[in-house]
Amino acid sequence: MPGIAARNLSLEGRRQLAVDLTHVLPLYGFILDAYIIEFFTDCLWEKLPSSWQEALDGLTPPEIATMLLDMPSAGEEIRYRSVWPLTLLALKATARALTFTRMPESLGPSEFQENPSQSSQLAAQFRKHVKPKKQHEIRRLGELVKKLSDLTSCNQVVDVGSGQGHLTRFLALGLGLSVTGIEKDRKLVERAQHLDQELLSILKKEKRRKPQIISAVPHRPPKHIVSWVDPTNLSEGLLSPLESEASQDPAASGPRRVLLTGLHACGDLSVTILQHFAYCPEVVALASVGCCYMKLTTPGGYPLSHWVSGLRDHRLPYKFREGACHALEEYAGRLRAAGPTLRTHCYRAALETVIRSAQPGLCRPGVQSIPRAHELPLEEYVRLGLQRVGLDPGLPLDLASLHACMAQEHRVVAFFSLALLLAPLVETLILLDRLLFLQEQGLNYLLETWSWWLLRPHWVQHFLTWKWRKAETEDGKESFKKPLKTSHFPR
């Protein structure tokens, strides 16, 4: 999917993009703010313009991927089977024109071709206890952090929200960086320390067998701190736990140059990391992978910049932000495969009609995941769903009505695809707001939006990573005037 390279936009260009996005998003709020499980109860299909209904009705999933999402199969041409309304074509064009680029320059061969459960590009000792998606993530982010650390002469990497320490172990024991993980959950820290010792034992045994290879990277285990990074006590909230740890380490000396990173920093945590980068002089670089935009506080986590805050229609409701967390590319792959999992949304929307009929005041209750729901008969799925929301699974069902819902499965899929087509616009506005916030703090920086993909059979996962580096003068002091040229790291 084409898009805009953020690093190529001037300050005025970024501001204008924010203006354009806040003009466009409200036009399609009836799609972005809709819950697909209310497709039937809220008559979502009827809310689309009649010309859109005519164009989209009856499209097969692969046709939706090709015609609506512009993501055809390899070698396939986009051919419309009817004349589409200009308003729908304009939506497609807008979704491409106002979105940060999501496609990497080259995908290259998949690291999971030989074994779908093990990355061929990550050493075996770092794959233990780590799921395939996480293997890919720690390898790609780890490589980025290493290059950014070398570029900025950092002497300490801090992984905020380090969890079980999979990333910190790879950075420290795989790439030879000095790493500290900060995690507020003591149980996760204890688990991380246990896994550290387990890996050190493995490396010790390997060193006896392959001393020349294993000795190439110094085995300095990561440090772990049980702490909460205070968003209201910027700079000190980050440095205090580090200083406490450094006081116990005789090897720690000299000025501190910190690189902050966070893999899947959830909600406001990604904002807190960004603010520490902006306000803490010791933090000279940042590689951030945010997630869970729906957990951002508003205001607080969004908007950050004065520019976006001043725009009349900057508000992003919860459902807008939740939709921005979905991977359009992953769903397009499912559409091209036209598998039975696509019916799950229709199943859940049909269940919602039964719940509302049985208890009108119960709206959108959480239904615990029903394993392999798409393989169940509709009636069995509905009865399981009723049981999980505390209603009588033996309620009489209007099977004719339920099957009438299932006859509209293609419409449910088309509507959900429309929402996903718009989702990258929301993500772009959130990230653009963060970029403008940095500029408002007087920061000049090296910036790159860095897309990475995990390719497996039936699985495409997209991540959007940003990296920053503060500028410096020749004497090594931070400068907020000297521009930096951007550079590409290998993907």
C-alpha positions as CSV (number, residue, x, y, z in Angstrom):
1,M,0.0,0.0,0.0
2,P,1.6,3.3,-1.1
3,G,2.0,6.2,1.3
4,I,3.9,9.1,2.5
5,A,7.5,9.0,3.8
6,A,7.4,11.1,7.0
7,R,11.1,12.0,6.7
8,N,10.4,13.7,3.3
9,L,7.8,16.1,4.7
10,S,8.7,19.6,5.8
11,L,7.3,21.0,9.0
12,E,4.6,22.8,7.0
13,G,3.9,19.6,5.1
14,R,3.4,17.7,8.4
15,R,1.1,20.3,9.7
16,Q,-0.9,20.3,6.5
17,L,-1.2,16.6,6.6
18,A,-2.6,16.8,10.2
19,V,-5.1,19.4,8.9
20,D,-6.1,17.1,6.0
21,L,-6.5,14.1,8.2
22,T,-8.7,15.9,10.7
23,H,-10.9,17.0,7.8
24,V,-11.2,13.6,6.3
25,L,-11.7,11.3,9.3
26,P,-15.0,12.9,10.5
27,L,-16.5,12.3,7.0
28,Y,-16.2,8.5,7.6
29,G,-16.9,8.5,11.3
30,F,-20.0,6.3,10.8
31,I,-17.7,3.6,9.6
32,L,-14.7,4.1,12.0
33,D,-17.0,4.4,15.0
34,A,-19.1,1.3,14.2
35,Y,-18.8,-2.0,16.0
36,I,-18.9,-4.9,13.5
37,I,-20.8,-7.0,16.1
38,E,-23.6,-4.5,15.8
39,F,-23.9,-5.0,12.0
40,F,-27.4,-6.3,12.2
41,T,-28.7,-4.6,15.4
42,D,-27.6,-1.2,14.2
43,C,-28.3,-1.8,10.4
44,L,-24.7,-0.8,9.5
45,W,-25.1,-1.8,5.8
46,E,-28.0,0.6,5.4
47,K,-25.8,3.5,6.6
48,L,-23.6,3.2,3.6
49,P,-24.5,5.3,0.5
50,S,-26.7,3.3,-1.8
51,S,-24.2,3.6,-4.6
52,W,-21.6,2.0,-2.3
53,Q,-23.9,-0.8,-1.4
54,E,-24.5,-1.5,-5.1
55,A,-20.8,-1.6,-5.8
56,L,-19.8,-3.7,-2.9
57,D,-22.7,-6.1,-2.7
58,G,-21.9,-9.6,-3.8
59,L,-18.1,-9.2,-4.0
60,T,-16.2,-12.3,-3.0
61,P,-13.4,-11.9,-0.4
62,P,-10.6,-12.0,-3.0
63,E,-12.4,-9.4,-5.0
64,I,-12.7,-7.2,-1.9
65,A,-8.9,-7.6,-1.4
66,T,-8.2,-6.7,-5.0
67,M,-10.8,-3.9,-5.7
68,L,-11.4,-2.3,-2.4
69,L,-8.1,-2.7,-0.6
70,D,-5.9,-2.6,-3.7
71,M,-4.1,-5.7,-2.5
72,P,-4.3,-8.2,-5.4
73,S,-2.6,-11.6,-5.5
74,A,0.8,-11.7,-7.1
75,G,0.5,-11.0,-10.9
76,E,-3.2,-10.1,-10.6
77,E,-4.6,-7.0,-12.3
78,I,-7.2,-4.8,-10.6
79,R,-10.4,-5.0,-12.8
80,Y,-13.7,-3.6,-11.6
81,R,-16.7,-5.6,-12.7
82,S,-18.9,-2.4,-12.6
83,V,-18.5,1.3,-12.6
84,W,-17.8,2.4,-9.0
85,P,-19.1,5.7,-7.6
86,L,-16.6,8.5,-7.5
87,T,-17.1,8.9,-3.7
88,L,-16.0,5.3,-3.1
89,L,-13.0,5.7,-5.4
90,A,-12.2,9.0,-3.6
91,L,-12.1,7.2,-0.3
92,K,-9.6,4.6,-1.7
93,A,-7.4,7.4,-3.1
94,T,-7.5,9.3,0.1
95,A,-6.6,6.3,2.2
96,R,-3.5,5.9,0.0
97,A,-2.5,9.6,-0.2
98,L,-2.7,10.5,3.5
99,T,-1.1,7.5,5.1
100,F,2.4,7.0,6.2
101,T,4.1,4.3,4.1
102,R,3.7,0.8,5.5
103,M,5.6,-1.2,2.9
104,P,9.3,-2.0,3.3
105,E,11.6,-1.4,0.4
106,S,12.2,-5.1,0.0
107,L,10.7,-8.1,1.8
108,G,13.4,-10.6,1.0
109,P,13.0,-14.3,1.8
110,S,11.0,-15.3,4.8
111,E,13.0,-16.4,7.8
112,F,10.4,-19.0,8.5
113,Q,10.5,-20.9,5.2
114,E,12.4,-23.8,6.6
115,N,10.5,-24.1,9.9
116,P,7.4,-22.1,10.6
117,S,8.2,-22.1,14.3
118,Q,11.8,-21.1,14.3
119,S,13.5,-18.1,12.8
120,S,16.4,-19.1,10.6
121,Q,18.0,-15.7,11.3
122,L,18.0,-15.9,15.1
123,A,20.4,-18.1,17.0
124,A,18.8,-21.2,18.6
125,Q,19.6,-20.2,22.2
126,F,17.5,-17.0,21.7
127,R,14.6,-18.9,20.3
128,K,14.0,-20.9,23.5
129,H,10.7,-20.0,25.3
130,V,10.0,-17.5,22.5
131,K,7.1,-17.7,20.1
132,P,7.8,-17.2,16.3
133,K,6.3,-13.7,16.1
134,K,8.3,-12.6,19.1
135,Q,11.5,-14.2,17.6
136,H,11.0,-12.0,14.5
137,E,10.3,-8.9,16.6
138,I,13.3,-9.1,18.9
139,R,15.7,-9.9,16.0
140,R,14.5,-7.0,13.9
141,L,14.2,-4.5,16.7
142,G,17.5,-5.7,18.2
143,E,19.4,-5.2,15.0
144,L,17.9,-1.7,14.7
145,V,18.9,-0.8,18.3
146,K,22.4,-2.1,17.8
147,K,22.9,0.1,14.7
148,L,21.3,3.1,16.4
149,S,23.5,2.6,19.5
150,D,26.6,2.5,17.4
151,L,25.5,5.6,15.5
152,T,25.0,7.6,18.7
153,S,27.8,6.1,20.8
154,C,25.3,5.1,23.5
155,N,26.7,3.3,26.5
156,Q,23.4,2.1,28.0
157,V,20.3,0.7,26.4
158,V,17.1,0.9,28.6
159,D,14.2,-1.4,27.6
160,V,11.1,0.0,29.2
161,G,8.4,-2.5,29.9
162,S,10.8,-5.4,29.4
163,G,8.5,-8.1,30.6
164,Q,10.2,-11.5,30.6
165,G,13.4,-10.0,29.1
166,H,13.4,-11.6,25.7
167,L,14.6,-8.4,24.0
168,T,17.0,-7.5,26.8
169,R,18.7,-10.9,26.6
170,F,19.2,-10.7,22.8
171,L,20.5,-7.1,23.1
172,A,22.9,-8.0,25.9
173,L,24.0,-11.6,25.3
174,G,23.5,-11.7,21.6
175,L,24.6,-8.2,20.5
176,G,27.0,-7.3,23.3
177,L,25.2,-4.1,24.5
178,S,25.0,-2.8,28.1
179,V,21.2,-3.3,28.8
180,T,18.9,-2.5,31.7
181,G,15.3,-3.7,31.6
182,I,12.7,-1.7,33.6
183,E,9.5,-3.6,34.4
184,K,6.9,-2.9,37.1
185,D,5.7,-6.5,37.5
186,R,8.1,-8.2,40.0
187,K,7.0,-11.7,38.9
188,L,8.0,-10.9,35.3
189,V,11.4,-9.6,36.5
190,E,12.0,-12.8,38.5
191,R,11.1,-14.8,35.4
192,A,13.5,-12.7,33.3
193,Q,16.3,-13.3,35.7
194,H,15.7,-17.0,35.7
195,L,15.8,-17.1,31.9
196,D,19.0,-15.0,32.0
197,Q,20.7,-17.6,34.1
198,E,19.4,-20.4,32.0
199,L,20.8,-18.8,28.8
200,L,24.1,-18.0,30.5
201,S,24.4,-21.7,31.4
202,I,23.8,-22.6,27.7
203,L,26.3,-20.1,26.5
204,K,28.9,-21.3,28.9
205,K,28.6,-24.9,27.6
206,E,28.7,-23.6,24.0
207,K,31.8,-21.6,24.8
208,R,33.7,-24.8,25.7
209,R,32.7,-26.4,22.4
210,K,33.2,-23.3,20.2
211,P,35.4,-20.8,22.0
212,Q,36.3,-18.7,19.0
213,I,32.7,-18.1,17.9
214,I,31.0,-17.7,21.3
215,S,33.7,-15.4,22.7
216,A,33.1,-12.9,19.8
217,V,30.3,-11.3,21.9
218,P,30.9,-10.4,25.5
219,H,28.5,-12.2,27.8
220,R,27.3,-9.4,30.0
221,P,23.9,-10.3,31.3
222,P,21.2,-7.6,31.3
223,K,20.3,-5.9,34.5
224,H,16.6,-5.8,35.6
225,I,14.9,-3.2,37.7
226,V,11.5,-3.5,39.3
227,S,10.2,0.0,38.8
228,W,7.4,2.1,37.3
229,V,8.5,4.8,34.8
230,D,6.6,7.8,36.2
231,P,5.0,9.9,33.4
232,T,4.6,12.9,35.7
233,N,8.3,13.0,36.8
234,L,10.1,13.3,33.5
235,S,13.8,12.7,33.5
236,E,14.1,11.9,37.2
237,G,11.4,9.3,36.9
238,L,13.6,7.4,34.4
239,L,17.1,8.2,35.8
240,S,16.5,7.6,39.5
241,P,16.1,3.8,39.2
242,L,19.1,3.7,36.8
243,E,21.3,5.7,39.2
244,S,20.3,3.5,42.1
245,E,21.4,0.5,40.0
246,A,24.6,2.2,38.8
247,S,25.7,3.0,42.3
248,Q,26.0,-0.8,42.9
249,D,28.1,-1.3,39.8
250,P,31.8,-0.2,40.1
251,A,32.2,-0.5,36.3
252,A,29.6,2.2,35.7
253,S,31.5,5.5,35.2
254,G,31.5,8.6,33.0
255,P,28.6,10.5,31.4
256,R,25.6,8.4,30.6
257,R,24.3,8.2,27.0
258,V,21.1,6.3,27.0
259,L,19.1,4.7,24.2
260,L,15.5,4.1,25.1
261,T,13.6,1.2,23.5
262,G,10.3,-0.5,24.1
263,L,8.7,-3.4,22.2
264,H,5.0,-3.1,22.2
265,A,4.9,-0.3,24.7
266,C,1.2,-0.3,25.4
267,G,-1.0,2.8,25.3
268,D,0.4,5.7,27.3
269,L,3.7,3.9,28.0
270,S,4.8,4.7,24.5
271,V,4.0,8.3,25.1
272,T,5.9,8.3,28.4
273,I,9.0,6.9,26.7
274,L,8.7,9.6,24.0
275,Q,8.4,12.3,26.6
276,H,11.5,11.0,28.6
277,F,13.4,11.1,25.3
278,A,12.3,14.7,24.7
279,Y,13.0,16.1,28.2
280,C,15.9,14.0,29.5
281,P,19.4,15.2,28.2
282,E,21.0,11.8,28.9
283,V,18.6,10.1,26.5
284,V,20.1,10.5,23.1
285,A,18.3,8.0,21.0
286,L,15.0,6.2,20.8
287,A,13.6,3.1,18.9
288,S,10.0,2.7,19.7
289,V,7.3,0.2,18.8
290,G,4.0,1.4,20.2
291,C,0.8,-0.5,20.4
292,C,-2.8,-0.5,21.9
293,Y,-3.7,3.0,20.7
294,M,-7.2,2.5,22.2
295,K,-5.6,2.6,25.7
296,L,-4.2,6.1,25.1
297,T,-5.8,8.6,27.5
298,T,-7.4,11.5,25.7
299,P,-6.3,14.1,26.4
300,G,-2.9,13.1,27.8
301,G,-1.6,10.3,25.5
302,Y,-3.3,12.0,22.5
303,P,-3.0,14.7,21.4
304,L,0.5,15.6,22.4
305,S,1.3,18.5,20.1
306,H,-0.1,22.0,20.4
307,W,-0.7,21.9,16.6
308,V,-3.0,18.9,16.6
309,S,-4.6,20.0,19.8
310,G,-5.6,23.2,18.1
311,L,-7.3,21.6,15.2
312,R,-11.1,21.6,15.5
313,D,-11.8,17.9,14.6
314,H,-8.7,16.3,16.2
315,R,-10.7,14.0,18.5
316,L,-10.2,10.3,18.0
317,P,-12.9,8.2,19.8
318,Y,-12.1,4.9,21.3
319,K,-13.3,2.9,18.3
320,F,-11.2,4.9,15.9
321,R,-8.1,4.2,17.9
322,E,-9.0,0.5,18.4
323,G,-9.4,0.0,14.7
324,A,-5.9,1.5,14.1
325,C,-4.4,-1.5,15.9
326,H,-5.5,-3.9,13.3
327,A,-3.2,-5.0,10.4
328,L,-4.9,-4.2,7.1
329,E,-2.3,-6.4,5.4
330,E,-3.1,-9.4,7.5
331,Y,-6.8,-9.2,6.8
332,A,-6.2,-8.8,3.1
333,G,-4.2,-12.1,3.2
334,R,-7.2,-13.7,4.8
335,L,-9.5,-12.3,2.1
336,R,-7.3,-13.6,-0.7
337,A,-7.4,-17.0,0.9
338,A,-11.2,-16.8,1.3
339,G,-11.0,-19.2,4.3
340,P,-13.8,-20.0,6.7
341,T,-12.4,-17.8,9.5
342,L,-13.9,-14.8,7.7
343,R,-17.4,-15.9,8.9
344,T,-16.5,-15.3,12.6
345,H,-17.5,-11.6,12.5
346,C,-20.9,-12.6,11.0
347,Y,-21.3,-15.3,13.7
348,R,-20.7,-12.7,16.4
349,A,-23.0,-10.2,14.9
350,A,-25.8,-12.8,14.6
351,L,-25.2,-13.7,18.3
352,E,-25.6,-10.0,19.2
353,T,-29.2,-10.1,17.7
354,V,-30.1,-13.0,20.0
355,I,-28.6,-11.3,23.1
356,R,-30.4,-8.0,22.4
357,S,-33.7,-10.0,21.9
358,A,-33.2,-11.9,25.2
359,Q,-32.0,-8.9,27.2
360,P,-32.3,-5.6,25.4
361,G,-30.1,-3.7,27.9
362,L,-27.1,-6.0,27.4
363,C,-25.1,-4.4,24.6
364,R,-21.8,-5.7,23.3
365,P,-21.0,-8.0,26.2
366,G,-17.6,-9.6,26.1
367,V,-17.7,-13.2,24.8
368,Q,-14.7,-15.3,25.8
369,S,-13.0,-16.8,22.8
370,I,-14.7,-19.8,21.4
371,P,-12.1,-22.2,20.0
372,R,-12.4,-22.8,16.3
373,A,-15.7,-20.9,16.2
374,H,-15.8,-20.9,12.4
375,E,-15.9,-24.7,12.3
376,L,-19.0,-24.8,14.5
377,P,-22.6,-24.9,13.2
378,L,-24.2,-21.5,13.8
379,E,-26.7,-22.7,16.3
380,E,-24.0,-24.4,18.4
381,Y,-21.9,-21.2,18.4
382,V,-24.9,-19.1,19.5
383,R,-25.7,-21.3,22.4
384,L,-22.1,-21.4,23.5
385,G,-22.1,-17.6,23.3
386,L,-25.3,-17.2,25.3
387,Q,-23.8,-19.4,28.0
388,R,-20.6,-17.2,28.1
389,V,-22.5,-14.0,28.7
390,G,-24.7,-15.5,31.4
391,L,-27.8,-16.1,29.5
392,D,-29.8,-19.4,29.1
393,P,-28.2,-21.4,26.3
394,G,-31.6,-23.2,25.9
395,L,-33.4,-20.1,24.8
396,P,-35.6,-20.8,21.7
397,L,-33.8,-19.5,18.6
398,D,-35.3,-18.0,15.5
399,L,-33.2,-20.1,13.1
400,A,-34.7,-18.6,10.0
401,S,-33.6,-15.1,11.2
402,L,-30.1,-16.4,12.1
403,H,-29.6,-18.0,8.7
404,A,-30.8,-14.8,7.1
405,C,-28.0,-13.0,8.9
406,M,-25.5,-15.6,7.6
407,A,-26.7,-14.9,4.1
408,Q,-25.2,-11.4,4.5
409,E,-21.8,-12.6,5.4
410,H,-20.3,-11.0,2.3
411,R,-21.7,-7.6,3.5
412,V,-20.2,-8.0,6.9
413,V,-16.8,-8.7,5.4
414,A,-17.1,-5.7,3.0
415,F,-18.1,-3.3,5.8
416,F,-15.2,-4.5,8.0
417,S,-12.8,-4.1,5.1
418,L,-14.0,-0.5,4.7
419,A,-13.1,0.2,8.3
420,L,-9.7,-1.4,7.9
421,L,-9.0,0.7,4.8
422,L,-9.5,3.8,6.9
423,A,-7.6,2.5,10.0
424,P,-4.1,3.6,8.7
425,L,-5.3,7.2,8.5
426,V,-6.0,7.1,12.2
427,E,-2.6,5.6,13.0
428,T,-0.9,8.2,10.8
429,L,-2.6,11.1,12.7
430,I,-1.5,9.6,16.1
431,L,2.1,9.2,14.9
432,L,2.1,12.5,13.2
433,D,1.0,14.2,16.4
434,R,4.0,12.6,18.2
435,L,6.3,13.8,15.4
436,L,5.0,17.4,15.7
437,F,5.3,17.2,19.5
438,L,9.1,16.5,19.1
439,Q,9.5,19.4,16.8
440,E,7.7,21.7,19.2
441,Q,10.2,20.8,21.8
442,G,12.9,22.2,19.5
443,L,14.3,18.8,18.7
444,N,16.1,18.1,15.4
445,Y,16.5,14.4,14.9
446,L,17.1,11.6,12.6
447,L,13.7,10.1,11.9
448,E,12.7,7.1,9.9
449,T,9.5,5.2,9.8
450,W,10.6,1.6,9.6
451,S,8.2,-1.1,8.6
452,W,8.9,-4.7,9.2
453,W,7.0,-7.7,8.2
454,L,6.8,-11.3,9.2
455,L,5.9,-13.6,6.4
456,R,4.6,-17.1,7.0
457,P,2.0,-19.2,5.3
458,H,-1.4,-17.6,6.2
459,W,0.3,-15.1,8.5
460,V,1.4,-11.5,7.6
461,Q,2.1,-9.2,10.5
462,H,3.0,-5.6,10.2
463,F,4.8,-3.4,12.7
464,L,5.6,0.3,12.5
465,T,8.7,1.4,14.2
466,W,10.1,4.9,14.6
467,K,13.6,5.8,15.4
468,W,15.0,9.1,16.5
469,R,18.4,10.5,17.3
470,K,19.1,13.9,18.9
471,A,21.4,16.1,16.9
472,E,24.8,17.2,18.3
473,T,27.3,19.9,17.7
474,E,31.0,19.2,17.0
475,D,31.8,19.5,20.7
476,G,29.4,16.8,21.6
477,K,26.7,18.9,23.1
478,E,23.1,18.6,22.0
479,S,22.0,21.0,19.4
480,F,18.4,21.8,18.5
481,K,19.3,23.7,15.3
482,K,21.6,21.5,13.3
483,P,19.6,19.4,10.9
484,L,20.5,15.8,10.3
485,K,20.4,13.8,7.1
486,T,18.3,10.7,7.3
487,S,19.7,7.3,6.4
488,H,18.2,3.9,5.7
489,F,19.1,0.9,7.7
490,P,18.9,-2.4,5.9
491,R,15.5,-4.0,6.2
